[in-house]
Amino acid sequence: MVRVKFYGRLKARYGIRVTEVAGTSLEDVITAIVTKHPEVRAEDLRNATVIVNRKQGDRKDNQGLSFSSGDELVFISPVGGG
């Protein structure tokens, strides 16, 4: 199982702080989250910043991420400002 945390607007919008799902790729994890929590929009997760085991990845390479049981995945909603 992968431990998943939501921060920022994702946490506020969906009311989910922590959940656990099975999956070995980012798309597997997103699908599992949406299945477990149907109110979550997959597109919101695909657009989020992803942190795995406290290390931020390159957003361009998010699709290449792989996970093992016990990993921690954090989704942070994008922030804009001006």
Secondary structure by P-SEA (a helix, b strand, c coil): cbbbbbcccccccccccbbbbbbccaaaaaaaaaaacccccaaaaaabbbbcccccccccccccccccccbbbbbbcccccc
